[in-house]
Amino acid sequence: MAILPKRSLGIRFIATLLFMKVQALEPGTVVEPQEMTRREEIMQIAASLFVDKGYKATTVRLIADAANVQSGSLYHHFGSKDEIVDELLGKYVRNALLRYEEVIATTDKPEEQVQKLIESAMDAVHSHRAALLLLQQDGRWLAEQPRFSYLNEVGSKIETLWRNTVKSGIDAGVFNPEIDPIVPFYMVRDAVMSAARWFNPQGKWTVTRWTRQCVILILSGLCTPGKVVRG
């Protein structure tokens, strides 16, 4: 199965798939397209090019051509292609940290905190799919650039939050003490990255269904015997 549509289908079609708001919709549900500003449209087209060709190979000229605008007109919306990447990735990683901090504040039960963390992480499969794909392709290189150094900084905070949440569950006797506190984070991160590749809004797997399976699997492995995993 192809990861992304063939190039002959057009970059605008790819952009549409990358940014579809599928949420908890069941297979076959029709979603009416929403009105976008010109800036948002350019952002989507640029993101799809980054995913399709990679950050380095995507030039301002390519973005302008795909968006049917002159390069000079493109600068009216974005100062550089780095600004587009900044908005794409910065919004994702900072929002992720903020949401994680918010969800664990809603309960003091470690198992509920982990469940909410997983659900929040999986939401990115549809809400920030292009950012996830770009991070897989060029995230390591981008994080080494001064402008995008926040990727490592925010990423470290996210890892620490997950680790501390699981450790609190181990200390409370809720989670298996043999579990390394950081392993659940790595498993969820990889599940999210994987789903961003294969997820099909028109397929049989909804984000909700995929999320529930991950919650059950991870909490079943985390919780000590006798604990109920609701999912």
C-alpha positions as CSV (number, residue, x, y, z in Angstrom):
1,M,0.0,0.0,0.0
2,A,1.4,3.4,-0.9
3,I,2.2,5.7,1.9
4,L,1.1,8.8,0.0
5,P,-0.8,9.3,-3.3
6,K,1.3,9.1,-6.5
7,R,2.8,12.4,-7.6
8,S,0.6,12.4,-10.7
9,L,-2.4,13.0,-8.5
10,G,-1.1,16.5,-7.7
11,I,0.4,18.2,-4.7
12,R,-3.0,19.9,-3.9
13,F,-4.6,16.5,-3.5
14,I,-1.8,15.4,-1.2
15,A,-2.2,18.5,0.8
16,T,-5.9,17.8,1.2
17,L,-5.2,14.3,2.6
18,L,-2.5,15.5,5.0
19,F,-4.8,18.1,6.5
20,M,-8.2,16.3,6.6
21,K,-10.0,16.8,9.9
22,V,-11.2,13.3,10.4
23,Q,-11.5,13.3,14.2
24,A,-13.7,10.4,15.3
25,L,-15.6,9.9,12.1
26,E,-16.6,6.5,11.0
27,P,-15.5,5.1,7.6
28,G,-17.4,6.5,4.7
29,T,-18.4,9.7,6.4
30,V,-18.2,12.7,4.1
31,V,-16.5,15.8,5.4
32,E,-17.4,19.1,3.8
33,P,-14.2,21.2,3.1
34,Q,-13.8,24.3,5.1
35,E,-13.0,27.8,3.7
36,M,-9.3,28.6,4.0
37,T,-7.4,31.8,3.8
38,R,-4.8,32.2,1.1
39,R,-2.1,31.9,3.8
40,E,-3.5,28.7,5.1
41,E,-3.7,27.3,1.6
42,I,-0.1,28.1,0.9
43,M,0.9,26.6,4.3
44,Q,-0.8,23.3,3.4
45,I,0.7,23.1,-0.1
46,A,4.2,23.9,1.3
47,A,3.8,21.2,4.0
48,S,2.8,18.6,1.4
49,L,5.9,19.5,-0.6
50,F,8.1,19.2,2.5
51,V,6.7,15.7,3.1
52,D,6.9,14.7,-0.6
53,K,10.3,16.1,-1.4
54,G,12.0,16.8,1.9
55,Y,12.9,20.1,3.5
56,K,16.2,20.7,1.6
57,A,14.8,19.9,-1.8
58,T,11.7,22.2,-1.4
59,T,12.5,25.7,-2.5
60,V,10.5,28.9,-2.3
61,R,10.1,28.7,-6.1
62,L,8.6,25.2,-5.9
63,I,6.2,26.3,-3.2
64,A,5.2,29.4,-5.3
65,D,4.7,27.3,-8.4
66,A,2.6,24.7,-6.6
67,A,0.5,27.5,-5.1
68,N,0.2,29.4,-8.4
69,V,1.7,32.6,-7.1
70,Q,4.8,34.6,-7.9
71,S,7.7,34.1,-5.5
72,G,7.4,37.8,-4.5
73,S,3.8,37.3,-3.6
74,L,4.7,34.3,-1.4
75,Y,6.9,36.6,0.7
76,H,3.8,38.6,1.4
77,H,2.5,35.7,3.5
78,F,5.7,34.1,4.7
79,G,9.2,35.6,5.1
80,S,10.9,32.4,4.2
81,K,10.4,28.6,3.9
82,D,11.8,28.4,7.4
83,E,8.9,30.5,8.7
84,I,6.5,28.0,7.2
85,V,8.3,25.0,8.8
86,D,8.5,27.0,12.1
87,E,4.7,27.5,12.1
88,L,4.1,23.8,11.1
89,L,6.4,22.2,13.7
90,G,6.4,24.8,16.4
91,K,2.6,24.8,16.6
92,Y,2.6,21.0,16.9
93,V,5.3,20.5,19.5
94,R,4.3,23.4,21.7
95,N,0.6,22.5,21.6
96,A,1.5,18.9,22.4
97,L,3.4,19.9,25.6
98,L,0.6,22.2,26.6
99,R,-2.1,19.6,26.1
100,Y,-0.1,17.0,28.0
101,E,0.3,19.4,31.0
102,E,-3.4,20.1,30.9
103,V,-4.6,16.5,30.7
104,I,-2.5,15.2,33.6
105,A,-3.8,18.1,35.7
106,T,-7.3,16.8,35.3
107,T,-6.7,13.7,37.5
108,D,-4.3,12.4,40.1
109,K,-4.7,8.7,39.1
110,P,-1.6,7.6,37.2
111,E,-3.5,5.1,35.0
112,E,-6.0,7.8,34.0
113,Q,-3.2,10.2,33.3
114,V,-1.4,7.8,31.0
115,Q,-4.7,7.0,29.2
116,K,-5.3,10.7,28.6
117,L,-1.7,11.2,27.5
118,I,-2.1,8.4,24.9
119,E,-5.4,9.9,23.7
120,S,-3.8,13.4,23.4
121,A,-0.8,12.0,21.5
122,M,-2.9,10.0,19.1
123,D,-5.0,13.1,18.2
124,A,-2.0,14.4,16.3
125,V,-2.5,11.7,13.7
126,H,-5.2,13.8,12.2
127,S,-4.6,17.3,13.6
128,H,-0.9,17.5,12.9
129,R,-0.3,14.8,10.4
130,A,2.0,16.8,8.1
131,A,4.1,17.9,11.0
132,L,4.6,14.3,12.1
133,L,5.6,13.2,8.6
134,L,8.1,16.1,8.3
135,L,9.6,15.3,11.7
136,Q,10.2,11.7,10.6
137,Q,11.9,12.8,7.5
138,D,13.9,15.8,8.6
139,G,13.4,16.2,12.3
140,R,16.9,15.2,13.3
141,W,18.6,17.6,10.9
142,L,16.2,20.4,11.6
143,A,16.7,20.1,15.4
144,E,20.4,20.7,14.9
145,Q,19.7,24.1,13.3
146,P,19.6,27.1,15.7
147,R,16.2,28.3,14.5
148,F,14.6,24.9,15.3
149,S,16.6,24.1,18.5
150,Y,13.3,24.3,20.4
151,L,12.4,20.9,18.9
152,N,15.0,19.3,21.3
153,E,14.1,21.6,24.2
154,V,10.3,20.9,24.0
155,G,10.9,17.3,23.2
156,S,13.0,16.9,26.3
157,K,10.2,18.4,28.4
158,I,7.7,16.1,26.9
159,E,9.8,13.0,27.6
160,T,10.3,14.1,31.2
161,L,6.6,14.6,31.7
162,W,5.8,11.1,30.4
163,R,8.6,9.6,32.5
164,N,7.5,11.3,35.7
165,T,3.9,10.3,35.2
166,V,4.7,6.6,34.7
167,K,7.2,6.7,37.6
168,S,4.6,8.2,39.9
169,G,2.4,5.2,39.0
170,I,5.2,2.8,39.8
171,D,5.9,4.5,43.1
172,A,2.2,4.3,44.0
173,G,2.1,0.6,43.3
174,V,-0.2,1.0,40.3
175,F,2.3,0.2,37.6
176,N,4.7,-2.8,37.3
177,P,8.0,-1.8,38.9
178,E,9.9,-3.8,36.2
179,I,8.8,-1.3,33.6
180,D,11.3,1.4,32.6
181,P,9.3,4.7,33.0
182,I,10.4,6.0,29.6
183,V,9.4,2.9,27.6
184,P,5.6,3.8,27.3
185,F,6.5,7.2,25.8
186,Y,8.7,5.6,23.2
187,M,6.0,3.1,22.3
188,V,3.3,5.7,22.0
189,R,5.6,8.0,20.0
190,D,6.4,5.3,17.5
191,A,2.7,4.3,17.3
192,V,1.7,7.9,16.5
193,M,4.5,8.2,13.9
194,S,3.5,4.9,12.3
195,A,-0.1,5.8,12.1
196,A,0.7,9.1,10.5
197,R,2.1,7.1,7.6
198,W,-0.6,4.5,7.0
199,F,-3.7,6.1,8.4
200,N,-6.5,6.5,5.8
201,P,-9.5,8.6,6.7
202,Q,-11.6,6.5,4.4
203,G,-10.4,3.2,5.8
204,K,-11.9,0.9,8.4
205,W,-9.6,2.2,11.2
206,T,-10.7,5.4,12.8
207,V,-8.4,7.4,15.0
208,T,-10.6,6.6,18.0
209,R,-10.4,2.8,17.3
210,W,-6.6,2.9,16.9
211,T,-6.3,5.0,20.1
212,R,-8.4,2.6,22.1
213,Q,-6.3,-0.4,21.0
214,C,-3.1,1.4,22.1
215,V,-4.6,2.4,25.4
216,I,-5.6,-1.2,26.2
217,L,-2.2,-2.7,25.1
218,I,-0.1,-0.2,27.0
219,L,-2.1,0.0,30.2
220,S,-2.4,-3.8,30.2
221,G,1.4,-4.0,30.2
222,L,1.9,-1.2,32.7
223,C,-0.6,-2.1,35.4
224,T,0.2,-4.5,38.2
225,P,-1.9,-7.7,38.3
226,G,-5.5,-7.2,39.5
227,K,-5.8,-3.7,38.0
228,V,-8.7,-3.2,35.5
229,V,-7.8,-1.7,32.2
230,R,-10.9,0.0,30.8
231,G,-9.5,1.7,27.7
